[in-house]
Amino acid sequence: MNECIFLVHLALASLFVWPFLKLNKEGLTCWIGLQSVLANLFVLKQITLFGFTVTCSDVYAVGCALGLNLLQEYYGKDAAKRAIWISFFLLVFFVVMSWMQLLYVPSDLDYAHPAYNILLQSTPRLVAASIGTFFVVQWVDLQFFNFLKRRFSHLSLTARNIASLSVSQAIDTLLFTIFGLWGLVSDLAAVFIVSYLVKLAVSIVLSMRKHEPVSI
């Protein structure tokens, strides 16, 4: 069942890149910020996929990096840098506001507080690892994609996207596995390998669609 849901999830993410891209630079910036928040919100949910345990945030992490590559391809490096900083402050604001919400004492009629408490009360270690990894990986992706664009401009956008995402998601998976999951899971190597393979598959699927920034 999870495998079928994952394929639908992947297809929907690929489909939704299109309208954000058609909204040009502003749309892609919103897409990157939204994906970064979703990736950090769902990173703690673990599922079994093809017999291995992975998190539910892989699609969003790749979607964020893909949006950054498209933004740099069509609107330049400065626009991509700006999107990284916007996403970073969105993440910080999201985390701080989440903690503020949990400080309120719920009323006797509030049945949702326990669920919010479980969902939003991430450990400081996971939050720091997630946000720190995001910031480092996006900068690596920005620089590496810019290198590919300058030195290998003859390659198609799809090929450059796949190459860039393959490197950035390897770093993303490695950093979060070490700093976020060390001591929390029994087999770090298995988590790293499976998560990276899932991200690699997502990267290829999301990159295969032809992307052109036509206004709507």
C-alpha positions as CSV (number, residue, x, y, z in Angstrom):
1,M,0.0,0.0,0.0
2,N,2.8,2.5,0.9
3,E,4.5,1.9,-2.4
4,C,1.3,2.8,-4.3
5,I,0.8,5.9,-2.2
6,F,4.4,6.9,-2.7
7,L,4.0,6.7,-6.5
8,V,0.8,8.9,-6.3
9,H,2.6,11.3,-4.0
10,L,5.5,11.5,-6.4
11,A,3.2,12.1,-9.4
12,L,1.3,14.8,-7.6
13,A,4.6,16.6,-6.6
14,S,5.8,16.4,-10.2
15,L,2.5,17.8,-11.4
16,F,2.4,20.7,-9.0
17,V,5.8,22.0,-10.0
18,W,4.2,23.2,-13.2
19,P,1.8,25.9,-11.9
20,F,4.4,27.3,-9.6
21,L,6.9,27.5,-12.4
22,K,4.3,29.3,-14.6
23,L,4.1,32.0,-11.9
24,N,7.7,32.8,-12.7
25,K,10.3,33.8,-10.1
26,E,7.8,34.5,-7.3
27,G,6.0,31.2,-7.8
28,L,9.2,29.2,-7.6
29,T,10.3,31.1,-4.5
30,C,7.0,30.2,-2.9
31,W,7.4,26.6,-4.0
32,I,10.9,26.3,-2.4
33,G,9.7,27.9,0.9
34,L,6.7,25.6,1.0
35,Q,8.7,22.5,0.3
36,S,11.2,23.3,3.0
37,V,8.5,23.7,5.6
38,L,6.8,20.5,4.6
39,A,10.1,18.6,4.6
40,N,10.8,19.7,8.2
41,L,7.2,19.1,9.3
42,F,7.0,15.5,8.1
43,V,10.6,14.4,8.7
44,L,9.7,12.6,11.9
45,K,7.1,10.4,10.3
46,Q,8.6,7.0,9.4
47,I,7.1,4.6,6.9
48,T,8.1,1.2,5.5
49,L,8.8,1.4,1.8
50,F,9.9,-1.6,-0.2
51,G,10.7,-3.4,3.1
52,F,12.9,-0.5,4.5
53,T,12.2,2.3,6.9
54,V,12.4,5.8,5.4
55,T,10.9,9.2,6.3
56,C,8.0,10.9,4.6
57,S,10.0,14.1,3.8
58,D,12.1,12.8,0.9
59,V,9.8,14.0,-1.9
60,Y,9.7,17.5,-0.4
61,A,13.5,17.7,0.1
62,V,14.0,16.9,-3.6
63,G,11.2,19.2,-4.7
64,C,12.9,22.1,-2.8
65,A,16.2,21.4,-4.5
66,L,14.6,21.1,-7.9
67,G,12.8,24.4,-7.5
68,L,16.1,26.0,-6.6
69,N,17.7,24.6,-9.7
70,L,14.9,25.9,-11.9
71,L,15.0,29.3,-10.3
72,Q,18.8,29.5,-10.9
73,E,18.4,28.2,-14.5
74,Y,15.8,30.8,-15.6
75,Y,16.3,33.8,-13.2
76,G,20.0,33.6,-12.1
77,K,22.1,32.9,-9.1
78,D,21.0,36.0,-7.1
79,A,17.3,34.9,-7.3
80,A,18.3,31.4,-6.0
81,K,20.3,32.9,-3.1
82,R,17.4,35.1,-2.1
83,A,15.1,32.1,-2.2
84,I,17.5,30.2,0.1
85,W,17.5,33.0,2.7
86,I,13.7,33.3,2.5
87,S,13.3,29.6,3.1
88,F,15.7,29.6,6.0
89,F,13.8,32.4,7.8
90,L,10.5,30.7,7.0
91,L,11.9,27.6,8.7
92,V,13.1,29.5,11.7
93,F,9.8,31.3,12.0
94,F,7.8,28.1,11.7
95,V,9.9,26.4,14.5
96,V,9.6,29.4,16.8
97,M,5.8,29.8,16.2
98,S,5.3,26.0,16.8
99,W,7.0,26.2,20.2
100,M,4.9,29.3,21.0
101,Q,1.7,27.5,20.2
102,L,2.6,24.7,22.6
103,L,3.2,27.2,25.4
104,Y,-0.5,28.0,25.6
105,V,-2.4,26.1,28.2
106,P,-5.3,24.3,26.4
107,S,-8.8,24.6,27.6
108,D,-10.8,21.6,28.9
109,L,-12.6,21.5,25.6
110,D,-9.4,21.3,23.5
111,Y,-9.0,17.7,22.2
112,A,-6.4,18.6,19.6
113,H,-3.5,19.8,21.9
114,P,-2.0,16.3,22.5
115,A,-1.8,15.7,18.7
116,Y,-0.2,19.2,18.2
117,N,2.2,18.5,21.0
118,I,3.3,15.2,19.4
119,L,3.6,16.8,16.0
120,L,5.3,20.1,16.8
121,Q,7.4,19.3,19.9
122,S,10.4,18.1,18.0
123,T,13.6,17.7,20.0
124,P,16.1,20.6,19.6
125,R,18.6,18.2,18.1
126,L,16.3,17.1,15.3
127,V,15.2,20.7,14.6
128,A,18.8,21.9,14.5
129,A,19.9,19.0,12.4
130,S,17.1,19.5,9.9
131,I,17.4,23.3,9.5
132,G,21.2,23.2,9.5
133,T,21.3,20.4,6.9
134,F,18.8,22.3,4.7
135,F,20.8,25.4,4.7
136,V,24.1,23.6,3.9
137,V,22.6,21.4,1.2
138,Q,20.8,24.3,-0.6
139,W,24.1,26.3,-0.8
140,V,25.9,23.2,-2.1
141,D,23.2,22.6,-4.7
142,L,23.3,26.3,-5.7
143,Q,27.1,26.3,-6.2
144,F,27.2,22.9,-8.0
145,F,24.3,23.6,-10.3
146,N,26.0,27.0,-11.2
147,F,29.2,25.1,-12.0
148,L,27.3,22.6,-14.2
149,K,25.6,25.5,-16.0
150,R,28.9,27.3,-16.7
151,R,31.1,24.3,-17.6
152,F,28.5,21.9,-19.1
153,S,26.0,24.2,-20.7
154,H,25.7,21.8,-23.6
155,L,23.9,19.3,-21.4
156,S,20.2,19.5,-21.1
157,L,18.5,21.0,-18.1
158,T,17.2,17.5,-17.2
159,A,20.7,16.1,-17.1
160,R,22.1,19.0,-15.1
161,N,19.2,18.7,-12.6
162,I,19.7,15.0,-12.1
163,A,23.4,15.5,-11.6
164,S,23.0,18.3,-9.2
165,L,20.3,16.7,-7.2
166,S,22.2,13.4,-7.0
167,V,25.1,15.2,-5.2
168,S,23.0,17.5,-3.0
169,Q,20.7,14.8,-1.8
170,A,23.6,12.5,-1.0
171,I,24.9,15.3,1.3
172,D,21.5,15.9,2.7
173,T,20.9,12.3,3.5
174,L,24.4,11.9,5.0
175,L,24.3,15.0,7.2
176,F,20.8,14.4,8.6
177,T,21.4,10.7,9.2
178,I,24.5,11.5,11.2
179,F,23.4,14.6,13.1
180,G,19.7,13.9,13.4
181,L,19.3,10.1,13.7
182,W,22.5,9.0,15.4
183,G,21.5,6.9,18.4
184,L,17.8,6.9,17.4
185,V,17.9,4.2,14.8
186,S,19.6,0.8,14.9
187,D,21.1,0.7,11.4
188,L,22.3,4.1,10.1
189,A,23.9,2.6,7.0
190,A,20.6,1.1,5.9
191,V,18.7,4.3,6.6
192,F,21.2,6.3,4.6
193,I,21.3,3.9,1.6
194,V,17.6,3.4,1.3
195,S,16.8,7.1,1.8
196,Y,19.3,8.2,-0.8
197,L,18.0,5.7,-3.3
198,V,14.5,6.9,-2.8
199,K,15.6,10.5,-3.2
200,L,17.6,9.6,-6.3
201,A,14.5,8.0,-7.8
202,V,12.4,11.0,-6.9
203,S,15.1,13.3,-8.4
204,I,15.0,11.5,-11.7
205,V,11.2,11.5,-11.9
206,L,10.7,15.2,-11.0
207,S,13.5,16.2,-13.3
208,M,12.2,14.3,-16.4
209,R,9.2,16.7,-16.9
210,K,9.9,19.5,-19.3
211,H,9.9,22.8,-17.4
212,E,9.4,26.2,-19.1
213,P,8.6,29.5,-17.3
214,V,5.6,30.7,-19.2
215,S,3.5,33.3,-17.3
216,I,-0.2,32.6,-16.5
